[in-house]
């Protein structure tokens, strides 16, 4: 008995150590691993990113090209990691209207990835593939019957479960931390209302924990932090507590967040710089007008150069172009903490030689606060600034590599340095790093875009390959980046945050267009008439003309009592009741009801009820319908009523009758002589224009209400929604589909007679 008592503490200690070890090796929220990168170069690691593969049974060329091009490219590049950031399969029907999981596509994906991994000669464990919204279409439950990601993905094959995965590449006393996460919605609805990332508070805590794992060793082992996921921050909702991914990333001062989702149709410069800014108008909660830079000033005299100083709270967000159409692949390199990248286009075929400069950095995409701070504090100047460096990957033997630097200050590019680069030699090499000693102090300049750099490589066949000509700044000053409005719309707007403000702006506007003119009409029936508007026009009283004219046009609509009342009831219905119902999951039998707050669905055998799923994703239906169907319909119906009233005055003027003689005027309007005048008069051209507007609204409503941003060919119309959710328009969406068409037809009929 005494012996058992002495053994018990040792047993408890052993169990405690075992349980702690198990928790570290297999966290409950995902996986964590550490990789010692072997071989040279000594100070550089690089990874490859691919995104939005969209393997489809209707487009087999995507998988064929992936097998043909990516396998040999990876064998040539030999990255330490391969990151595939979502939308592995397409999950769409041939007409792009039905969006749910297709097991054939997943089997093809698994087959292709097995082939690519074998051809690349890389270890399967360095491949990380994340789920995108297309891989989540119509999945009611994670690990359910239709959750093929957990059956066919590389992560699943390697036993990586959970929503967060981290891997640290250790090289020469440096840590390079990569944290990937899955922020797709827990209940995977069919598209199109499955567009946003939905990070939960638990997911944010898990990401925060993974990003913190090397903070205690930061003084002795510098760490570079990279995160990767599918959704850009502009298409990521906030958590239940109102916290966002941006908050977590700023707290840890990431170097970059790598994502996909938006493809390349909006531009190839979908990149956004984030920093901590408490100014209300530029806080980034709703928008960030200049997505590439913030108004950041650096005061050299107040620099805190202590090793204990907190890193600058900033990071870059770099969206990855898609494989689906653009055939793009990214190489991201970390050279002594300096992060650079190169996007490769395989549309024209395979690449024989790839050149990626790693230092000096592109001044357009370097960190906009810490880069200048590090220069002022002279951090690692001697170790990393003394040479210009570039990675060269080639399937042929490289004969020579040259560094070329141009001075753009004269107004044209003048070559000021043309120097050969030598290859660093190692016993075991993962890739070729070429270096060139240079006098970096000679290129310190107050202009971040004065000096431009290019590296040219010539192989044994005489073929020459050059990197993109790009500006650089050794003193950490950042250059401006040109951006387009398309890029701002998809990257600069926080769509999850602005959905509610836009919704509660458009709904009161619609109610106001009906109620306010009605109130004016009840207050004074004779104040706003066609005669008063015509008088304002003749007197050129512009402001009064616009005000009186608007109230007159809308008040004429309120005189059409049937139309006005039905419109008011319709708006109340859209505000307080479901818009339509449909099948929201891959398997049949699950009906959901969509409101402007999201979907009400029932899940599982016990029919668990979930409310407001898919918000703000429903905005792709709600806002286009209100803005491009309902609002134009109200305005056109008001214009039809006003046109009839104006033409009535004109018609009575032609007949010589008084407008205020109601009985006689009405009798004359129905007489045969009035019909002869009406037939001989061809002056209702405004009505013809309005009829064309009615046809355009009906076409939009039924056929092409809005081109879906990410897929181009999907229209969010009645027709497409009927197919997307397998619903009967007469029983599942009667109010949504038929109210506006019936109201327009009624308005046209009522206003056809005087």
Buried (B, 14 or more C-beta within 10 A) or exposed (E): EEEEEEEEEEEEEEEEEEEEEEEEEBBEBBBBBEBEBEEBBEBBBBBBBBBBBBBBBEBEEBBEBBBBBBBBBBBBBBBBBBBBBBBBBBBBBEEBBBBBBBEEBBBBBBBBBEBBBEBBEBEBEBBBBBBBBBBBBBBBBBEBEBBBBBBBBBBBBBEBBBBBBBBBBBBEEBBBBBBBBBBBBBBBBBBBBBBBBBBBEEBBBBBBBBBEBBEEEEEEEBBBBBBBBBBBBBBBBBBEEEBBBBBBBBEBBBBBBBBBBBBBBBBBBBBBBBBBBEEEEBEBEEBBEBBBBBEBEBEEEEBEEEEEEEBBBBBBBBBBBBBBBBBBBBBBBBBBBBBBBBBBBBEEEEBBBBBBBBBBBBBBBBBBBBBBBBBBBEBEBEEBBEBBBBBBBBBBEBEEBBBBBBBBEEEEBEEEBEEEBEBBEBEEBBBBBBBBEBEBEEBEBEEBBBBBBBBBBBBEEEEEBBBBEBBBBBBBBBBEBEBEEEBBBBBBBBBBBBBBEBBEEBBEEBBEBBBBBBEBBEEEEEEBBBEBBBBBBEEEEEEBBEBBBBBBBBBBBBBBEEBBEBBBEBBEBBEEEBBBBBBBBBBEEBBBBBBBBBBBBBBEEEEEEBEEBBBBBBBBBBBBBBBBBBBBBBBBBBBBBBBBBBBBBBBBEBBEBEBEEEEEBEEBBEEEEBEEEBEEEEEBEBBEEBBEBBEEBBEBBBEBBBEBBBBEEBBBBBBBBBBBBBBEBEEBBEBBBBBBBEBBEBBBEBBEEB
